[in-house]
């Protein structure tokens, strides 16, 4: 009992048990075909931990153990620590110098400090710039229409507002649901990349494969037959795994890039999508104005005056944004191709270096064997020379003995 009480006291008074260092979710502030810009908040980080903090992308072995692919594009990511300024939280900045052309990034980040280490998986979904621009147009910005109303028509304006509120309530769009074979109805903020990520059967199927499979199964749900033009209010049919695999990952990747390029170059306008709530407000005002003018021709005039600037910026889905030229897209693709070829050449060079390292011991053994063989060949020649010298010495000795015997005979 005393031991349990002692442990409880230690837990209560140990600040590390309550305020443990951790990583928050990633918040992305960039779109597809733009340099990546994201933030990961650091939770309960002390000054000592921040001083010794090291942030890196996990190595290939760690990715393999986690069952996650490590494509070369992840090498473009930079991780830097940004200390808090003016009571702002400490964050890890995730960025890249070159534009990211992949709509889906899945990676492992390794954060280590003097007394610990954290490994966490993050998934980033990048939407096309048109969707990002569209999401920034909020209702308050569009509702800055200037309405000039005469005093005698205030009562009629109040009735119009009530009618507008009723119509807004009816325009509520339910949240999409996923039943395995269907997904929907799609909402105004939904993107095909998000839906593909939620509905793909497993990681063996790439996000590009899933996107193209859904696109081919639901051609009527996309504006101008482009994956970036997903319409609202559609229930999408989710194809089976067999149909998904009809297009391999490389073909799907090329198809997705072609779709993004066509979308950025053409500046496709999203016709037929669910209108924004602010659009409903303006349309309702105009409808009520028309109706009231028909019923009472003698009523004071109610006019809707648009502001002189900013109106065009709120229409469409980012059509006025500068699109990339063909030369720039070609240059980016060339850079990516050269980078891939460079990595492949480096991999082949490593294989050749490894092969040379394996062959060096074999060559050394062959050299030793060759030296021994040469020694064996030279040994008989030396023996022959010794035998010849011995025979010559014997012959000289024999001749000397014979000469001595002849002298004795005389």
C-alpha positions in Angstrom: 0.0 0.0 0.0 2.8 2.4 0.9 4.6 1.6 -2.4 1.4 2.4 -4.4 1.0 5.6 -2.5 4.6 6.5 -3.2 4.2 5.9 -6.9 1.1 8.0 -7.1 2.9 10.9 -5.4 5.7 10.6 -7.9 3.3 10.7 -10.8 1.4 13.7 -9.4 4.5 15.8 -8.8 6.5 14.8 -11.9 5.8 17.5 -14.5 7.0 15.3 -17.3 4.1 12.9 -16.7 1.6 15.7 -17.4 3.4 17.9 -19.8 5.0 15.4 -22.2 6.6 16.7 -25.4 4.6 15.9 -28.5 3.7 16.9 -32.1 0.5 18.4 -33.3 -1.3 18.1 -36.6 0.1 19.6 -39.8 -1.6 22.7 -41.2 -1.0 23.3 -44.9 -1.1 26.8 -46.4 -0.2 26.0 -50.0 -1.9 24.4 -53.0 -0.9 21.9 -55.7 1.8 23.1 -58.1 3.1 25.6 -55.5 6.1 25.4 -53.1 4.9 23.5 -50.0 4.3 25.6 -46.9 3.0 23.9 -43.7 3.3 24.1 -40.0 3.4 21.4 -37.3 2.9 22.7 -33.7 5.2 21.5 -30.9 3.3 20.5 -27.8 4.7 21.2 -24.3 8.3 21.7 -25.5 10.7 23.0 -22.9 13.6 25.4 -23.6 16.2 22.6 -23.1 14.3 20.3 -25.5 14.1 23.0 -28.1 17.9 23.7 -27.8 18.8 20.1 -28.6 15.9 19.5 -31.1 16.8 17.8 -34.4 14.2 17.4 -37.1 14.7 15.1 -40.1 12.8 12.9 -42.6 13.0 9.3 -41.5 15.5 7.1 -43.3 14.5 4.4 -45.9 14.7 1.5 -43.4 12.2 3.2 -41.1 9.9 3.8 -44.0 10.1 0.2 -45.0 9.4 -1.1 -41.5 6.3 1.2 -41.4 5.2 -0.1 -44.8 5.3 3.4 -46.4 6.8 4.2 -49.7 9.6 6.8 -49.8 9.5 8.4 -53.2 12.3 10.8 -54.2 9.9 13.8 -54.0 10.0 13.6 -50.2 13.7 14.5 -50.5 12.5 18.0 -51.6 11.0 18.7 -48.2 12.7 20.9 -45.6 12.1 20.8 -41.9 13.1 23.7 -39.8 12.3 24.8 -36.2 10.7 28.2 -35.7 10.8 29.4 -32.1 7.8 31.3 -30.6 7.6 35.0 -31.1 5.1 37.2 -29.3 3.4 34.3 -27.5 3.0 32.3 -30.7 3.5 28.6 -30.4 6.8 26.8 -31.4 6.3 25.1 -34.8 8.1 22.9 -37.3 8.0 24.5 -40.7 7.6 22.0 -43.5 8.5 23.6 -46.9 10.0 23.1 -50.3 11.8 25.4 -52.8 10.3 23.8 -55.9 6.5 23.4 -56.6 5.0 20.1 -55.5 3.1 18.4 -58.3 1.9 15.4 -56.3 -1.6 15.9 -54.8 -0.8 13.4 -52.0 2.3 13.3 -49.7 2.7 10.6 -47.0 5.9 10.7 -44.9 7.5 10.0 -41.6 9.1 12.7 -39.6 11.8 12.0 -36.9 12.2 14.5 -34.1 14.9 13.8 -31.6 16.3 15.7 -28.6 18.7 15.1 -25.7 16.4 12.8 -23.8 14.0 11.3 -26.3 12.9 10.7 -29.9 9.5 10.8 -31.7 8.5 9.2 -34.9 5.2 10.3 -36.5 3.5 9.8 -39.8 1.8 12.7 -41.6 -0.4 12.8 -44.7 -0.8 16.0 -46.7 -3.5 16.4 -49.4 -2.8 19.3 -51.8 -5.8 20.8 -53.8 -5.5 22.7 -57.0 -5.0 26.5 -56.7 -8.5 27.1 -57.9 -10.0 25.3 -54.9 -7.7 27.1 -52.5 -8.7 30.4 -54.0 -12.3 29.5 -53.8 -12.1 28.6 -50.1 -10.8 32.0 -49.2 -13.9 33.7 -50.5 -16.1 33.8 -47.5 -19.6 35.0 -47.1 -18.7 38.2 -45.4 -16.7 39.3 -48.4 -19.4 38.7 -50.9 -22.1 40.2 -48.7 -20.4 43.6 -48.9 -22.9 44.6 -51.6 -24.1 48.2 -51.1 -28.0 48.3 -50.9 -29.7 51.6 -51.4 -33.2 51.5 -49.9 -35.7 54.3 -49.5 -37.2 54.8 -46.0 -40.7 53.9 -47.1 -39.7 50.4 -48.2 -38.0 49.2 -44.9 -40.9 46.9 -44.0 -40.8 45.2 -47.4 -37.0 44.7 -47.0 -37.6 43.0 -43.6 -39.9 40.6 -45.2 -37.4 39.9 -47.9 -34.7 39.1 -45.3 -37.0 36.5 -43.7 -37.6 34.9 -47.0 -33.9 34.8 -47.7 -33.3 33.1 -44.3 -35.9 30.5 -45.1 -34.3 29.8 -48.4 -30.8 29.5 -46.9 -32.1 27.0 -44.4 -33.5 24.9 -47.3 -30.1 25.1 -49.1 -28.3 23.1 -46.4 -26.2 20.3 -47.9 -25.8 17.2 -45.8 -22.4 15.7 -45.0 -21.3 13.1 -47.5 -21.2 9.5 -46.3 -19.2 6.5 -47.5 -20.9 3.1 -47.6 -18.2 1.1 -49.4 -19.8 1.2 -52.9 -20.9 4.8 -52.9 -19.7 8.2 -51.6 -21.9 11.3 -51.3 -23.5 13.5 -51.8 -20.5 15.6 -52.6 -20.1 19.0 -51.0 -18.9 22.3 -52.3 -15.5 21.9 -50.5 -14.9 18.3 -51.5 -12.0 17.4 -53.8 -11.3 14.2 -55.6 -8.0 13.7 -53.9 -9.6 13.7 -50.5 -12.3 11.3 -51.6 -9.8 9.0 -53.1 -7.7 9.0 -49.9 -10.8 8.1 -47.8 -12.1 5.4 -50.2 -9.0 3.5 -51.5 -9.0 -0.1 -50.3 -5.3 -0.2 -49.1 -1.9 1.4 -49.7 -1.0 -1.0 -52.5 -3.2 1.2 -54.7 -1.8 4.7 -55.3 -3.8 7.8 -54.9 -3.5 8.6 -58.6 -5.0 5.1 -59.5 -7.9 5.7 -57.1 -8.6 9.2 -58.4 -8.6 8.1 -62.1 -10.8 5.1 -61.3 -13.4 7.3 -59.5 -13.2 9.8 -62.4 -13.8 7.1 -65.1 -16.7 5.6 -63.1 -18.5 9.0 -62.7 -17.9 11.0 -65.8 -21.0 13.2 -65.3 -19.8 14.4 -61.9 -16.9 16.5 -63.3 -17.0 19.8 -65.1 -15.5 19.6 -68.6 -14.3 16.1 -67.9 -11.5 17.2 -65.6 -10.7 15.7 -62.2 -10.4 19.2 -60.7 -14.0 20.1 -61.6 -15.9 18.0 -59.1 -19.5 19.0 -58.9 -21.5 19.2 -55.8 -24.6 17.2 -54.9 -23.4 13.9 -56.6 -23.3 10.4 -55.2 -20.1 8.9 -56.6 -19.9 5.2 -57.4 -16.7 3.7 -55.9 -15.2 1.1 -58.3 -14.0 -2.3 -57.2 -10.3 -3.1 -56.7 -10.2 -5.1 -60.0 -11.4 -2.0 -62.0 -9.0 0.2 -60.0 -6.1 -1.9 -61.1 -7.0 -1.7 -64.8 -4.7 1.4 -64.9 -1.3 0.9 -63.2 0.3 3.6 -61.0 2.6 5.0 -63.7 -0.3 5.4 -66.2 -2.5 6.9 -63.5 0.2 9.4 -62.5 0.7 10.5 -66.1 -3.1 10.9 -66.5 -3.4 13.0 -63.3 -0.6 15.3 -64.4 -2.2 15.8 -67.8 -5.5 16.7 -66.1 -3.8 19.2 -63.8 -2.0 20.8 -66.7 -5.2 21.1 -68.8 -7.0 22.6 -65.8 -4.3 25.2 -65.1 -3.8 26.2 -68.8 -7.5 26.4 -69.8 -8.8 28.1 -66.6 -11.9 26.0 -66.5 -15.0 27.7 -65.1 -17.0 25.6 -62.6 -20.5 25.7 -64.2 -23.2 23.7 -62.5 -21.5 23.4 -59.1 -23.4 24.1 -55.9 -23.7 27.9 -55.5 -22.2 29.6 -52.6 -24.4 30.6 -49.7 -23.6 34.3 -50.5 -24.7 33.7 -54.1 -28.0 32.5 -52.7 -28.4 35.7 -50.7 -27.8 37.9 -53.7 -30.1 35.9 -55.9 -32.8 35.9 -53.2 -32.6 39.7 -52.9 -33.0 40.1 -56.7 -35.9 37.7 -56.8 -37.7 39.5 -54.0 -37.0 42.8 -55.6 -38.4 41.6 -58.9 -41.5 40.1 -57.3 -42.2 43.2 -55.2 -41.8 45.5 -58.3 -44.3 43.4 -60.2 -46.9 43.5 -57.4 -46.6 47.1 -56.6 -45.5 49.3 -59.5 -46.0 52.4 -57.4 -43.7 51.3 -54.6 -40.4 53.1 -54.1 -37.5 51.7 -56.0 -35.2 49.2 -54.4 -31.8 49.0 -56.1 -28.9 46.6 -55.6 -25.6 48.4 -56.2 -22.4 46.4 -56.6 -19.2 47.8 -55.3 -16.9 49.3 -57.9 -13.9 47.0 -57.1 -13.5 43.5 -55.9 -16.6 42.0 -57.5 -14.8 40.3 -60.3 -12.4 38.7 -57.8 -15.3 36.9 -56.1 -16.7 35.3 -59.2 -15.6 31.9 -60.5 -13.0 29.7 -58.9 -9.7 31.6 -59.4 -9.9 32.2 -63.1 -8.1 35.5 -62.7 -5.1 33.9 -61.1 -2.1 33.9 -63.3 -1.8 30.4 -64.9 1.6 28.8 -65.6 2.9 29.0 -69.1 3.7 25.9 -71.1 7.4 26.7 -70.9 7.3 26.8 -67.1 5.5 23.5 -66.9 7.9 22.0 -69.4 10.9 23.2 -67.4 9.4 21.8 -64.1 8.9 18.4 -65.8 12.4 18.5 -67.2 13.9 19.3 -63.8 11.9 16.4 -62.2 13.0 14.0 -65.0 16.6 15.0 -64.7 16.4 14.6 -60.9 14.9 11.1 -61.3 17.6 10.2 -63.8 20.3 11.5 -61.5 19.0 9.4 -58.6 18.9 6.3 -60.9 22.5 7.0 -62.0 23.6 7.3 -58.4 21.8 4.1 -57.5 23.6 2.3 -60.5 26.9 3.8 -59.4 26.4 2.5 -55.9 25.7 -1.0 -57.3 28.9 -0.8 -59.4 30.9 0.3 -56.4 29.4 -2.6 -54.4 30.3 -5.0 -57.2 33.9 -3.7 -57.4 34.2 -4.1 -53.7 33.1 -7.7 -54.0 35.5 -8.4 -56.9 38.6 -6.9 -55.2 39.1 -9.9 -52.8 38.6 -12.3 -55.7 41.2 -10.5 -57.7 43.6 -10.6 -54.8 43.1 -14.3 -54.5 43.7 -14.7 -58.2 46.9 -12.7 -57.9 48.2 -14.9 -55.2 47.4 -18.0 -57.2 49.1 -16.6 -60.2 52.2 -15.8 -58.2 52.3 -19.3 -56.8 51.9 -20.8 -60.3 54.8 -18.6 -61.6 56.9 -19.8 -58.7 56.2 -23.4 -59.6 57.2 -22.8 -63.2 60.5 -21.2 -62.3 61.5 -23.9 -59.8 62.3 -26.6 -62.4 64.5 -24.2 -64.4 66.6 -23.5 -61.2 66.9 -27.3 -60.5 68.1 -27.9 -64.1 70.8 -25.3 -63.8 72.0 -26.9 -60.5 72.1 -30.4 -62.1 74.1 -29.0 -65.1 76.6 -27.4 -62.9 77.0 -30.6 -60.9 77.5 -32.7 -64.0 80.2 -30.3 -65.3 82.0 -30.4 -61.9 81.9 -34.2 -62.0 83.3 -34.3 -65.5 86.2 -32.0 -64.6 87.0 -34.1 -61.5 87.0 -37.3 -63.6 89.4 -35.7 -66.2 91.7 -34.6 -63.4 91.9 -38.1 -62.0 92.6 -39.6 -65.4 95.5 -37.1 -66.0 97.0 -38.0 -62.6 96.9 -41.7 -63.3 98.7 -41.2 -66.6 101.5 -39.2 -65.0 102.0 -41.9 -62.4 102.3 -44.5 -65.1 105.2 -42.8 -66.7 
